[in-house]
Amino acid sequence: MTSTEQRLAAIRGGVPARRHNARTIAALTGNPGCTRRAVLDGAGVDKPRLAERIGFPARFGQSRFAISRGNAFEAQVKADGGTELLRLVAERLGVTPDAPATWTDLNADDLTQRHERSRELLAAVDDTSPALFDHPLLSLEIAGQRVYLEPDLVAARLAGRYHVVEIKSFPVVDGQADPGKVAAAAIQSAVYVLALRELLAAAGHDPELVSADVVLICPRDFANQPVASLVDVRRQLLVLRRQLARMARLDALLARVPEDFTADPTAEPAALVAALGAVEAHYAPDCLAACELAFFCRHEARGHTAALGRPVREALGGVADVAEALALADGDHPGEPDQAEAAALLRAAARLRAEALAGRPT
């Protein structure tokens, strides 16, 4: 065991590292500047258990009803050997398959054999016949750990390329879906695209054979009639690669963390709070939907302008505290030279607010 591995084990308290999946990897991109999160995820800390221990439990996750609904919709879309699924995907890609697509179900209990079979079949790029691979098993290396990933489906050799297919149960109403849910599906799909590209590259093939256009299949309106859309995940791939590269440089991250830092979920809550406080965080309201420690970080950031969101933090560069911002707005505090622009912005906002209140009917 290397010194880095020993230190990561000490941070976890000696418990086994928590395994990542596509959702947790996708969530890494939500706040790439947060050292606290990068270190905890790189060490494989059980963040839900840690948040519970310090009194700020996570409050997000899929309901059992949503999971059941999603499973039922996926089974419907994949029925009859994927006949309807192939039609949807081919139609969206604008191609007419010159032969019926083969359907290969790669689901199996043995992960190692399943991953090897998926690798073997997906790397067979010389076979030009259309193919649909149900639940292939891909993998990525995350901070030294090999993580298994399972996309809903991979459509191979349609329009000459591979396409990741994601089946989601949120509706598309009048041609529009919830932007937040589409964004979450896009970054999760980017994880699968990256893993599939790495699989082909390792087999000596061009990774660009995997398209950055993901096929997203959702129910139309509030019925169960499926509709396919294309989602371009090139931007998400760039963010994902950058964050994974950052986590791979754990030694550099650990150099910014106290030597005795621990997130051992069996430690005393007060000691854990003190330890977490010694590691730089980068809280923003967006964290509430993606990070298990977000409620703790929000509590910690109370009174700071960062807690008001990235746009506010960026607009008030150099003004860290809400009290200081209010003093600058009222003209009670001249501010430092590097705060001149933020101070002018705050005073203008205060003046506009005063004028609006003065003109408000009583």
Sequence and secondary structure as in RCSB ss.txt:
>XXXX:A:sequence
MTSTEQRLAAIRGGVPARRHNARTIAALTGNPGCTRRAVLDGAGVDKPRLAERIGFPARFGQSRFAISRGNAFEA
QVKADGGTELLRLVAERLGVTPDAPATWTDLNADDLTQRHERSRELLAAVDDTSPALFDHPLLSLEIAGQRVYLE
PDLVAARLAGRYHVVEIKSFPVVDGQADPGKVAAAAIQSAVYVLALRELLAAAGHDPELVSADVVLICPRDFANQ
PVASLVDVRRQLLVLRRQLARMARLDALLARVPEDFTADPTAEPAALVAALGAVEAHYAPDCLAACELAFFCRHE
ARGHTAALGRPVREALGGVADVAEALALADGDHPGEPDQAEAAALLRAAARLRAEALAGRPT
>XXXX:A:secstr
  HHHHHHHHHHTSS      HHHHHHGGG TT HHHHHHHHHT  HHHHHHHTT        HHHHHHHHHHHH
HHTHHHHHHHHHHHHHHHT   SS  EEEE   S HHHHHHHHHHHHT TT  S EEEES  EEEEETTEEEEE 
 SEEEEEETTEEEEEEE  S BBTTB  HHHHHHHHHHHHHHHHHHHHHHHHTTS GGGB SEEEEEEEBTTSS 
EEEEEEE HHHHHHHHHHHHHHH HHHHHTTS TT    TTS HHHHHHHHHTS     GGGGGT TTHHHHHHH
TTTBGGGG HHHHHHTTT  BHHHHHHHHHTS    GGGHHHHHHHHHHHHHHHHHHHTS  
